[in-house]
Amino acid sequence: MKASQFSDEQIVQILQEAERSERSIGSICRSHAITETTFYRWRRKFGGMTLSEVQHLKELEKENARLKRLLAERDLLSMRSRS
């Protein structure tokens, strides 16, 4: 998956701007050069979160990926030992 050109901090700021602004979502998206689809995907994932909560979510996602790799390696080794 392609890395976002926006940091988590920037995403949270854009979402917070949309919450407190009287401007339309389309206007905010145009000013930040993002599509409305991207905005709504970010809002579904990060909506209502603070920056510290987003950072904690990222840490949990990294830990989950690490654990999945360990489990896959263990399963692969156990399959090899059975053969």
mmCIF file as gemmi writes it, N, C-alpha and C atoms, coordinates in Angstrom:
data_model
loop_
_atom_site.group_PDB
_atom_site.id
_atom_site.type_symbol
_atom_site.label_atom_id
_atom_site.label_alt_id
_atom_site.label_comp_id
_atom_site.label_asym_id
_atom_site.label_entity_id
_atom_site.label_seq_id
_atom_site.pdbx_PDB_ins_code
_atom_site.Cartn_x
_atom_site.Cartn_y
_atom_site.Cartn_z
_atom_site.occupancy
_atom_site.B_iso_or_equiv
_atom_site.pdbx_formal_charge
_atom_site.auth_seq_id
_atom_site.auth_asym_id
_atom_site.pdbx_PDB_model_num
ATOM 1 N N . MET Axp A 1 ? 0.845 -1.171 0 1 0 ? 1 A 1
ATOM 2 C CA . MET Axp A 1 ? 0 0 0 1 0 ? 1 A 1
ATOM 3 C C . MET Axp A 1 ? 0.895 1.241 0 1 0 ? 1 A 1
ATOM 4 N N . LYS Axp A 2 ? 0.522 2.217 -0.767 1 0 ? 2 A 1
ATOM 5 C CA . LYS Axp A 2 ? 1.292 3.453 -0.866 1 0 ? 2 A 1
ATOM 6 C C . LYS Axp A 2 ? 1.17 4.247 0.432 1 0 ? 2 A 1
ATOM 7 N N . ALA Axp A 3 ? 2.291 4.773 0.87 1 0 ? 3 A 1
ATOM 8 C CA . ALA Axp A 3 ? 2.289 5.588 2.089 1 0 ? 3 A 1
ATOM 9 C C . ALA Axp A 3 ? 1.591 6.914 1.811 1 0 ? 3 A 1
ATOM 10 N N . SER Axp A 4 ? 0.903 7.404 2.802 1 0 ? 4 A 1
ATOM 11 C CA . SER Axp A 4 ? 0.188 8.665 2.672 1 0 ? 4 A 1
ATOM 12 C C . SER Axp A 4 ? 1.172 9.82 2.618 1 0 ? 4 A 1
ATOM 13 N N . GLN Axp A 5 ? 0.83 10.832 1.85 1 0 ? 5 A 1
ATOM 14 C CA . GLN Axp A 5 ? 1.673 12.022 1.83 1 0 ? 5 A 1
ATOM 15 C C . GLN Axp A 5 ? 1.38 12.91 3.037 1 0 ? 5 A 1
ATOM 16 N N . PHE Axp A 6 ? 0.379 12.53 3.817 1 0 ? 6 A 1
ATOM 17 C CA . PHE Axp A 6 ? 0.012 13.275 5.012 1 0 ? 6 A 1
ATOM 18 C C . PHE Axp A 6 ? 0.402 12.488 6.255 1 0 ? 6 A 1
ATOM 19 N N . SER Axp A 7 ? 0.955 13.175 7.223 1 0 ? 7 A 1
ATOM 20 C CA . SER Axp A 7 ? 1.277 12.52 8.488 1 0 ? 7 A 1
ATOM 21 C C . SER Axp A 7 ? -0.011 12.368 9.302 1 0 ? 7 A 1
ATOM 22 N N . ASP Axp A 8 ? 0.075 11.559 10.341 1 0 ? 8 A 1
ATOM 23 C CA . ASP Axp A 8 ? -1.085 11.381 11.212 1 0 ? 8 A 1
ATOM 24 C C . ASP Axp A 8 ? -1.502 12.715 11.828 1 0 ? 8 A 1
ATOM 25 N N . GLU Axp A 9 ? -0.519 13.526 12.174 1 0 ? 9 A 1
ATOM 26 C CA . GLU Axp A 9 ? -0.815 14.836 12.766 1 0 ? 9 A 1
ATOM 27 C C . GLU Axp A 9 ? -1.605 15.708 11.793 1 0 ? 9 A 1
ATOM 28 N N . GLN Axp A 10 ? -1.192 15.683 10.523 1 0 ? 10 A 1
ATOM 29 C CA . GLN Axp A 10 ? -1.893 16.481 9.512 1 0 ? 10 A 1
ATOM 30 C C . GLN Axp A 10 ? -3.313 15.97 9.29 1 0 ? 10 A 1
ATOM 31 N N . ILE Axp A 11 ? -3.48 14.657 9.281 1 0 ? 11 A 1
ATOM 32 C CA . ILE Axp A 11 ? -4.816 14.084 9.087 1 0 ? 11 A 1
ATOM 33 C C . ILE Axp A 11 ? -5.736 14.512 10.218 1 0 ? 11 A 1
ATOM 34 N N . VAL Axp A 12 ? -5.249 14.415 11.456 1 0 ? 12 A 1
ATOM 35 C CA . VAL Axp A 12 ? -6.055 14.814 12.618 1 0 ? 12 A 1
ATOM 36 C C . VAL Axp A 12 ? -6.406 16.291 12.529 1 0 ? 12 A 1
ATOM 37 N N . GLN Axp A 13 ? -5.454 17.134 12.117 1 0 ? 13 A 1
ATOM 38 C CA . GLN Axp A 13 ? -5.721 18.566 11.994 1 0 ? 13 A 1
ATOM 39 C C . GLN Axp A 13 ? -6.779 18.851 10.939 1 0 ? 13 A 1
ATOM 40 N N . ILE Axp A 14 ? -6.72 18.145 9.809 1 0 ? 14 A 1
ATOM 41 C CA . ILE Axp A 14 ? -7.718 18.343 8.75 1 0 ? 14 A 1
ATOM 42 C C . ILE Axp A 14 ? -9.099 17.927 9.248 1 0 ? 14 A 1
ATOM 43 N N . LEU Axp A 15 ? -9.18 16.798 9.935 1 0 ? 15 A 1
ATOM 44 C CA . LEU Axp A 15 ? -10.465 16.333 10.456 1 0 ? 15 A 1
ATOM 45 C C . LEU Axp A 15 ? -11.017 17.297 11.506 1 0 ? 15 A 1
ATOM 46 N N . GLN Axp A 16 ? -10.138 17.809 12.369 1 0 ? 16 A 1
ATOM 47 C CA . GLN Axp A 16 ? -10.579 18.772 13.38 1 0 ? 16 A 1
ATOM 48 C C . GLN Axp A 16 ? -11.023 20.084 12.736 1 0 ? 16 A 1
ATOM 49 N N . GLU Axp A 17 ? -10.327 20.488 11.678 1 0 ? 17 A 1
ATOM 50 C CA . GLU Axp A 17 ? -10.731 21.696 10.95 1 0 ? 17 A 1
ATOM 51 C C . GLU Axp A 17 ? -12.143 21.531 10.394 1 0 ? 17 A 1
ATOM 52 N N . ALA Axp A 18 ? -12.428 20.356 9.861 1 0 ? 18 A 1
ATOM 53 C CA . ALA Axp A 18 ? -13.75 20.096 9.293 1 0 ? 18 A 1
ATOM 54 C C . ALA Axp A 18 ? -14.824 20.113 10.373 1 0 ? 18 A 1
ATOM 55 N N . GLU Axp A 19 ? -14.493 19.619 11.572 1 0 ? 19 A 1
ATOM 56 C CA . GLU Axp A 19 ? -15.467 19.59 12.667 1 0 ? 19 A 1
ATOM 57 C C . GLU Axp A 19 ? -15.841 20.988 13.149 1 0 ? 19 A 1
ATOM 58 N N . ARG Axp A 20 ? -14.853 21.872 13.203 1 0 ? 20 A 1
ATOM 59 C CA . ARG Axp A 20 ? -15.122 23.196 13.783 1 0 ? 20 A 1
ATOM 60 C C . ARG Axp A 20 ? -15.384 24.267 12.726 1 0 ? 20 A 1
ATOM 61 N N . SER Axp A 21 ? -15.253 23.921 11.476 1 0 ? 21 A 1
ATOM 62 C CA . SER Axp A 21 ? -15.393 24.907 10.406 1 0 ? 21 A 1
ATOM 63 C C . SER Axp A 21 ? -16.825 24.967 9.884 1 0 ? 21 A 1
ATOM 64 N N . GLU Axp A 22 ? -17.161 26.12 9.35 1 0 ? 22 A 1
ATOM 65 C CA . GLU Axp A 22 ? -18.463 26.275 8.698 1 0 ? 22 A 1
ATOM 66 C C . GLU Axp A 22 ? -18.342 26.015 7.207 1 0 ? 22 A 1
ATOM 67 N N . ARG Axp A 23 ? -17.114 25.775 6.729 1 0 ? 23 A 1
ATOM 68 C CA . ARG Axp A 23 ? -16.896 25.48 5.316 1 0 ? 23 A 1
ATOM 69 C C . ARG Axp A 23 ? -17.395 24.075 4.994 1 0 ? 23 A 1
ATOM 70 N N . SER Axp A 24 ? -17.706 23.862 3.737 1 0 ? 24 A 1
ATOM 71 C CA . SER Axp A 24 ? -18.178 22.539 3.321 1 0 ? 24 A 1
ATOM 72 C C . SER Axp A 24 ? -17.009 21.556 3.263 1 0 ? 24 A 1
ATOM 73 N N . ILE Axp A 25 ? -17.352 20.282 3.304 1 0 ? 25 A 1
ATOM 74 C CA . ILE Axp A 25 ? -16.338 19.235 3.221 1 0 ? 25 A 1
ATOM 75 C C . ILE Axp A 25 ? -15.602 19.35 1.882 1 0 ? 25 A 1
ATOM 76 N N . GLY Axp A 26 ? -16.336 19.599 0.826 1 0 ? 26 A 1
ATOM 77 C CA . GLY Axp A 26 ? -15.722 19.748 -0.496 1 0 ? 26 A 1
ATOM 78 C C . GLY Axp A 26 ? -14.7 20.868 -0.535 1 0 ? 26 A 1
ATOM 79 N N . SER Axp A 27 ? -15.021 21.976 0.106 1 0 ? 27 A 1
ATOM 80 C CA . SER Axp A 27 ? -14.107 23.113 0.149 1 0 ? 27 A 1
ATOM 81 C C . SER Axp A 27 ? -12.838 22.777 0.927 1 0 ? 27 A 1
ATOM 82 N N . ILE Axp A 28 ? -12.998 22.1 2.039 1 0 ? 28 A 1
ATOM 83 C CA . ILE Axp A 28 ? -11.835 21.704 2.846 1 0 ? 28 A 1
ATOM 84 C C . ILE Axp A 28 ? -10.975 20.714 2.06 1 0 ? 28 A 1
ATOM 85 N N . CYS Axp A 29 ? -11.599 19.774 1.382 1 0 ? 29 A 1
ATOM 86 C CA . CYS Axp A 29 ? -10.856 18.795 0.582 1 0 ? 29 A 1
ATOM 87 C C . CYS Axp A 29 ? -10.079 19.487 -0.542 1 0 ? 29 A 1
ATOM 88 N N . ARG Axp A 30 ? -10.702 20.434 -1.214 1 0 ? 30 A 1
ATOM 89 C CA . ARG Axp A 30 ? -10.005 21.151 -2.28 1 0 ? 30 A 1
ATOM 90 C C . ARG Axp A 30 ? -8.813 21.931 -1.739 1 0 ? 30 A 1
ATOM 91 N N . SER Axp A 31 ? -8.971 22.546 -0.584 1 0 ? 31 A 1
ATOM 92 C CA . SER Axp A 31 ? -7.882 23.353 -0.038 1 0 ? 31 A 1
ATOM 93 C C . SER Axp A 31 ? -6.682 22.503 0.385 1 0 ? 31 A 1
ATOM 94 N N . HIS Axp A 32 ? -6.921 21.221 0.687 1 0 ? 32 A 1
ATOM 95 C CA . HIS Axp A 32 ? -5.834 20.326 1.079 1 0 ? 32 A 1
ATOM 96 C C . HIS Axp A 32 ? -5.46 19.352 -0.04 1 0 ? 32 A 1
ATOM 97 N N . ALA Axp A 33 ? -6.088 19.506 -1.196 1 0 ? 33 A 1
ATOM 98 C CA . ALA Axp A 33 ? -5.814 18.676 -2.385 1 0 ? 33 A 1
ATOM 99 C C . ALA Axp A 33 ? -6.013 17.185 -2.096 1 0 ? 33 A 1
ATOM 100 N N . ILE Axp A 34 ? -7.159 16.856 -1.479 1 0 ? 34 A 1
ATOM 101 C CA . ILE Axp A 34 ? -7.525 15.459 -1.259 1 0 ? 34 A 1
ATOM 102 C C . ILE Axp A 34 ? -8.929 15.247 -1.817 1 0 ? 34 A 1
ATOM 103 N N . THR Axp A 35 ? -9.267 13.995 -2.067 1 0 ? 35 A 1
ATOM 104 C CA . THR Axp A 35 ? -10.608 13.695 -2.543 1 0 ? 35 A 1
ATOM 105 C C . THR Axp A 35 ? -11.55 13.546 -1.347 1 0 ? 35 A 1
ATOM 106 N N . GLU Axp A 36 ? -12.811 13.699 -1.61 1 0 ? 36 A 1
ATOM 107 C CA . GLU Axp A 36 ? -13.793 13.513 -0.535 1 0 ? 36 A 1
ATOM 108 C C . GLU Axp A 36 ? -13.784 12.068 -0.05 1 0 ? 36 A 1
ATOM 109 N N . THR Axp A 37 ? -13.51 11.129 -0.955 1 0 ? 37 A 1
ATOM 110 C CA . THR Axp A 37 ? -13.425 9.722 -0.555 1 0 ? 37 A 1
ATOM 111 C C . THR Axp A 37 ? -12.324 9.531 0.477 1 0 ? 37 A 1
ATOM 112 N N . THR Axp A 38 ? -11.177 10.155 0.248 1 0 ? 38 A 1
ATOM 113 C CA . THR Axp A 38 ? -10.067 10.081 1.203 1 0 ? 38 A 1
ATOM 114 C C . THR Axp A 38 ? -10.48 10.687 2.532 1 0 ? 38 A 1
ATOM 115 N N . PHE Axp A 39 ? -11.137 11.84 2.484 1 0 ? 39 A 1
ATOM 116 C CA . PHE Axp A 39 ? -11.573 12.505 3.712 1 0 ? 39 A 1
ATOM 117 C C . PHE Axp A 39 ? -12.49 11.59 4.526 1 0 ? 39 A 1
ATOM 118 N N . TYR Axp A 40 ? -13.476 10.992 3.866 1 0 ? 40 A 1
ATOM 119 C CA . TYR Axp A 40 ? -14.425 10.146 4.589 1 0 ? 40 A 1
ATOM 120 C C . TYR Axp A 40 ? -13.771 8.86 5.089 1 0 ? 40 A 1
ATOM 121 N N . ARG Axp A 41 ? -12.779 8.328 4.362 1 0 ? 41 A 1
ATOM 122 C CA . ARG Axp A 41 ? -12.04 7.148 4.832 1 0 ? 41 A 1
ATOM 123 C C . ARG Axp A 41 ? -11.245 7.512 6.084 1 0 ? 41 A 1
ATOM 124 N N . TRP Axp A 42 ? -10.588 8.682 6.064 1 0 ? 42 A 1
ATOM 125 C CA . TRP Axp A 42 ? -9.863 9.148 7.246 1 0 ? 42 A 1
ATOM 126 C C . TRP Axp A 42 ? -10.813 9.345 8.414 1 0 ? 42 A 1
ATOM 127 N N . ARG Axp A 43 ? -11.966 9.943 8.127 1 0 ? 43 A 1
ATOM 128 C CA . ARG Axp A 43 ? -12.924 10.203 9.204 1 0 ? 43 A 1
ATOM 129 C C . ARG Axp A 43 ? -13.448 8.918 9.815 1 0 ? 43 A 1
ATOM 130 N N . ARG Axp A 44 ? -13.654 7.889 8.974 1 0 ? 44 A 1
ATOM 131 C CA . ARG Axp A 44 ? -14.108 6.594 9.486 1 0 ? 44 A 1
ATOM 132 C C . ARG Axp A 44 ? -13.038 5.97 10.379 1 0 ? 44 A 1
ATOM 133 N N . LYS Axp A 45 ? -11.782 6.141 10.001 1 0 ? 45 A 1
ATOM 134 C CA . LYS Axp A 45 ? -10.703 5.525 10.761 1 0 ? 45 A 1
ATOM 135 C C . LYS Axp A 45 ? -10.267 6.356 11.961 1 0 ? 45 A 1
ATOM 136 N N . PHE Axp A 46 ? -10.146 7.679 11.792 1 0 ? 46 A 1
ATOM 137 C CA . PHE Axp A 46 ? -9.578 8.542 12.823 1 0 ? 46 A 1
ATOM 138 C C . PHE Axp A 46 ? -10.573 9.516 13.449 1 0 ? 46 A 1
ATOM 139 N N . GLY Axp A 47 ? -11.808 9.52 13.019 1 0 ? 47 A 1
ATOM 140 C CA . GLY Axp A 47 ? -12.776 10.504 13.471 1 0 ? 47 A 1
ATOM 141 C C . GLY Axp A 47 ? -12.94 10.55 14.98 1 0 ? 47 A 1
ATOM 142 N N . GLY Axp A 48 ? -12.846 11.734 15.555 1 0 ? 48 A 1
ATOM 143 C CA . GLY Axp A 48 ? -13.035 11.926 16.984 1 0 ? 48 A 1
ATOM 144 C C . GLY Axp A 48 ? -11.826 11.558 17.826 1 0 ? 48 A 1
ATOM 145 N N . MET Axp A 49 ? -10.731 11.156 17.184 1 0 ? 49 A 1
ATOM 146 C CA . MET Axp A 49 ? -9.533 10.779 17.937 1 0 ? 49 A 1
ATOM 147 C C . MET Axp A 49 ? -8.625 11.982 18.137 1 0 ? 49 A 1
ATOM 148 N N . THR Axp A 50 ? -7.897 11.935 19.237 1 0 ? 50 A 1
ATOM 149 C CA . THR Axp A 50 ? -6.854 12.929 19.456 1 0 ? 50 A 1
ATOM 150 C C . THR Axp A 50 ? -5.561 12.382 18.857 1 0 ? 50 A 1
ATOM 151 N N . LEU Axp A 51 ? -4.565 13.238 18.782 1 0 ? 51 A 1
ATOM 152 C CA . LEU Axp A 51 ? -3.291 12.819 18.21 1 0 ? 51 A 1
ATOM 153 C C . LEU Axp A 51 ? -2.665 11.674 19.013 1 0 ? 51 A 1
ATOM 154 N N . SER Axp A 52 ? -2.742 11.732 20.33 1 0 ? 52 A 1
ATOM 155 C CA . SER Axp A 52 ? -2.157 10.656 21.143 1 0 ? 52 A 1
ATOM 156 C C . SER Axp A 52 ? -2.89 9.332 20.909 1 0 ? 52 A 1
ATOM 157 N N . GLU Axp A 53 ? -4.192 9.388 20.699 1 0 ? 53 A 1
ATOM 158 C CA . GLU Axp A 53 ? -4.952 8.165 20.417 1 0 ? 53 A 1
ATOM 159 C C . GLU Axp A 53 ? -4.555 7.58 19.061 1 0 ? 53 A 1
ATOM 160 N N . VAL Axp A 54 ? -4.314 8.446 18.083 1 0 ? 54 A 1
ATOM 161 C CA . VAL Axp A 54 ? -3.892 7.986 16.762 1 0 ? 54 A 1
ATOM 162 C C . VAL Axp A 54 ? -2.513 7.341 16.851 1 0 ? 54 A 1
ATOM 163 N N . GLN Axp A 55 ? -1.611 7.946 17.614 1 0 ? 55 A 1
ATOM 164 C CA . GLN Axp A 55 ? -0.277 7.375 17.784 1 0 ? 55 A 1
ATOM 165 C C . GLN Axp A 55 ? -0.364 6.013 18.472 1 0 ? 55 A 1
ATOM 166 N N . HIS Axp A 56 ? -1.23 5.9 19.46 1 0 ? 56 A 1
ATOM 167 C CA . HIS Axp A 56 ? -1.422 4.613 20.147 1 0 ? 56 A 1
ATOM 168 C C . HIS Axp A 56 ? -1.988 3.572 19.178 1 0 ? 56 A 1
ATOM 169 N N . LEU Axp A 57 ? -2.919 3.97 18.326 1 0 ? 57 A 1
ATOM 170 C CA . LEU Axp A 57 ? -3.479 3.063 17.321 1 0 ? 57 A 1
ATOM 171 C C . LEU Axp A 57 ? -2.391 2.551 16.39 1 0 ? 57 A 1
ATOM 172 N N . LYS Axp A 58 ? -1.503 3.431 15.944 1 0 ? 58 A 1
ATOM 173 C CA . LYS Axp A 58 ? -0.407 3.031 15.065 1 0 ? 58 A 1
ATOM 174 C C . LYS Axp A 58 ? 0.517 2.032 15.756 1 0 ? 58 A 1
ATOM 175 N N . GLU Axp A 59 ? 0.805 2.274 17.037 1 0 ? 59 A 1
ATOM 176 C CA . GLU Axp A 59 ? 1.648 1.345 17.795 1 0 ? 59 A 1
ATOM 177 C C . GLU Axp A 59 ? 0.979 -0.023 17.892 1 0 ? 59 A 1
ATOM 178 N N . LEU Axp A 60 ? -0.324 -0.039 18.141 1 0 ? 60 A 1
ATOM 179 C CA . LEU Axp A 60 ? -1.049 -1.312 18.225 1 0 ? 60 A 1
ATOM 180 C C . LEU Axp A 60 ? -1.05 -2.038 16.881 1 0 ? 60 A 1
ATOM 181 N N . GLU Axp A 61 ? -1.196 -1.296 15.79 1 0 ? 61 A 1
ATOM 182 C CA . GLU Axp A 61 ? -1.177 -1.911 14.463 1 0 ? 61 A 1
ATOM 183 C C . GLU Axp A 61 ? 0.189 -2.53 14.175 1 0 ? 61 A 1
ATOM 184 N N . LYS Axp A 62 ? 1.272 -1.836 14.551 1 0 ? 62 A 1
ATOM 185 C CA . LYS Axp A 62 ? 2.617 -2.381 14.354 1 0 ? 62 A 1
ATOM 186 C C . LYS Axp A 62 ? 2.819 -3.646 15.179 1 0 ? 62 A 1
ATOM 187 N N . GLU Axp A 63 ? 2.374 -3.618 16.43 1 0 ? 63 A 1
ATOM 188 C CA . GLU Axp A 63 ? 2.504 -4.782 17.304 1 0 ? 63 A 1
ATOM 189 C C . GLU Axp A 63 ? 1.691 -5.957 16.757 1 0 ? 63 A 1
ATOM 190 N N . ASN Axp A 64 ? 0.506 -5.689 16.26 1 0 ? 64 A 1
ATOM 191 C CA . ASN Axp A 64 ? -0.339 -6.733 15.69 1 0 ? 64 A 1
ATOM 192 C C . ASN Axp A 64 ? 0.334 -7.364 14.474 1 0 ? 64 A 1
ATOM 193 N N . ALA Axp A 65 ? 0.934 -6.539 13.615 1 0 ? 65 A 1
ATOM 194 C CA . ALA Axp A 65 ? 1.631 -7.057 12.437 1 0 ? 65 A 1
ATOM 195 C C . ALA Axp A 65 ? 2.818 -7.929 12.861 1 0 ? 65 A 1
ATOM 196 N N . ARG Axp A 66 ? 3.55 -7.499 13.887 1 0 ? 66 A 1
ATOM 197 C CA . ARG Axp A 66 ? 4.688 -8.268 14.38 1 0 ? 66 A 1
ATOM 198 C C . ARG Axp A 66 ? 4.231 -9.634 14.9 1 0 ? 66 A 1
ATOM 199 N N . LEU Axp A 67 ? 3.145 -9.637 15.665 1 0 ? 67 A 1
ATOM 200 C CA . LEU Axp A 67 ? 2.623 -10.89 16.213 1 0 ? 67 A 1
ATOM 201 C C . LEU Axp A 67 ? 2.125 -11.826 15.117 1 0 ? 67 A 1
ATOM 202 N N . LYS Axp A 68 ? 1.504 -11.267 14.088 1 0 ? 68 A 1
ATOM 203 C CA . LYS Axp A 68 ? 1.046 -12.094 12.971 1 0 ? 68 A 1
ATOM 204 C C . LYS Axp A 68 ? 2.218 -12.741 12.248 1 0 ? 68 A 1
ATOM 205 N N . ARG Axp A 69 ? 3.319 -11.981 12.074 1 0 ? 69 A 1
ATOM 206 C CA . ARG Axp A 69 ? 4.513 -12.546 11.444 1 0 ? 69 A 1
ATOM 207 C C . ARG Axp A 69 ? 5.085 -13.688 12.28 1 0 ? 69 A 1
ATOM 208 N N . LEU Axp A 70 ? 5.156 -13.475 13.597 1 0 ? 70 A 1
ATOM 209 C CA . LEU Axp A 70 ? 5.665 -14.523 14.487 1 0 ? 70 A 1
ATOM 210 C C . LEU Axp A 70 ? 4.803 -15.784 14.4 1 0 ? 70 A 1
ATOM 211 N N . LEU Axp A 71 ? 3.507 -15.617 14.386 1 0 ? 71 A 1
ATOM 212 C CA . LEU Axp A 71 ? 2.597 -16.756 14.294 1 0 ? 71 A 1
ATOM 213 C C . LEU Axp A 71 ? 2.765 -17.485 12.972 1 0 ? 71 A 1
ATOM 214 N N . ALA Axp A 72 ? 2.904 -16.729 11.893 1 0 ? 72 A 1
ATOM 215 C CA . ALA Axp A 72 ? 3.086 -17.352 10.576 1 0 ? 72 A 1
ATOM 216 C C . ALA Axp A 72 ? 4.4 -18.122 10.529 1 0 ? 72 A 1
ATOM 217 N N . GLU Axp A 73 ? 5.465 -17.551 11.103 1 0 ? 73 A 1
ATOM 218 C CA . GLU Axp A 73 ? 6.753 -18.246 11.135 1 0 ? 73 A 1
ATOM 219 C C . GLU Axp A 73 ? 6.663 -19.528 11.961 1 0 ? 73 A 1
ATOM 220 N N . ARG Axp A 74 ? 5.986 -19.464 13.099 1 0 ? 74 A 1
ATOM 221 C CA . ARG Axp A 74 ? 5.825 -20.645 13.944 1 0 ? 74 A 1
ATOM 222 C C . ARG Axp A 74 ? 5.057 -21.739 13.214 1 0 ? 74 A 1
ATOM 223 N N . ASP Axp A 75 ? 3.962 -21.344 12.554 1 0 ? 75 A 1
ATOM 224 C CA . ASP Axp A 75 ? 3.165 -22.315 11.809 1 0 ? 75 A 1
ATOM 225 C C . ASP Axp A 75 ? 3.962 -22.929 10.672 1 0 ? 75 A 1
ATOM 226 N N . LEU Axp A 76 ? 4.777 -22.114 10.016 1 0 ? 76 A 1
ATOM 227 C CA . LEU Axp A 76 ? 5.596 -22.621 8.918 1 0 ? 76 A 1
ATOM 228 C C . LEU Axp A 76 ? 6.625 -23.62 9.436 1 0 ? 76 A 1
ATOM 229 N N . LEU Axp A 77 ? 7.256 -23.317 10.555 1 0 ? 77 A 1
ATOM 230 C CA . LEU Axp A 77 ? 8.224 -24.234 11.137 1 0 ? 77 A 1
ATOM 231 C C . LEU Axp A 77 ? 7.575 -25.525 11.595 1 0 ? 77 A 1
ATOM 232 N N . SER Axp A 78 ? 6.388 -25.437 12.162 1 0 ? 78 A 1
ATOM 233 C CA . SER Axp A 78 ? 5.708 -26.648 12.628 1 0 ? 78 A 1
ATOM 234 C C . SER Axp A 78 ? 5.282 -27.508 11.433 1 0 ? 78 A 1
ATOM 235 N N . MET Axp A 79 ? 4.929 -26.887 10.327 1 0 ? 79 A 1
ATOM 236 C CA . MET Axp A 79 ? 4.568 -27.666 9.124 1 0 ? 79 A 1
ATOM 237 C C . MET Axp A 79 ? 5.798 -28.359 8.556 1 0 ? 79 A 1
ATOM 238 N N . ARG Axp A 80 ? 6.941 -27.692 8.592 1 0 ? 80 A 1
ATOM 239 C CA . ARG Axp A 80 ? 8.178 -28.291 8.073 1 0 ? 80 A 1
ATOM 240 C C . ARG Axp A 80 ? 8.604 -29.471 8.941 1 0 ? 80 A 1
ATOM 241 N N . SER Axp A 81 ? 8.435 -29.34 10.249 1 0 ? 81 A 1
ATOM 242 C CA . SER Axp A 81 ? 8.872 -30.411 11.136 1 0 ? 81 A 1
ATOM 243 C C . SER Axp A 81 ? 7.985 -31.658 11.001 1 0 ? 81 A 1
ATOM 244 N N . ARG Axp A 82 ? 6.766 -31.49 10.565 1 0 ? 82 A 1
ATOM 245 C CA . ARG Axp A 82 ? 5.856 -32.634 10.357 1 0 ? 82 A 1
ATOM 246 C C . ARG Axp A 82 ? 6.23 -33.43 9.119 1 0 ? 82 A 1
ATOM 247 N N . SER Axp A 83 ? 6.843 -32.762 8.17 1 0 ? 83 A 1
ATOM 248 C CA . SER Axp A 83 ? 7.178 -33.428 6.882 1 0 ? 83 A 1
ATOM 249 C C . SER Axp A 83 ? 8.339 -34.36 6.983 1 0 ? 83 A 1
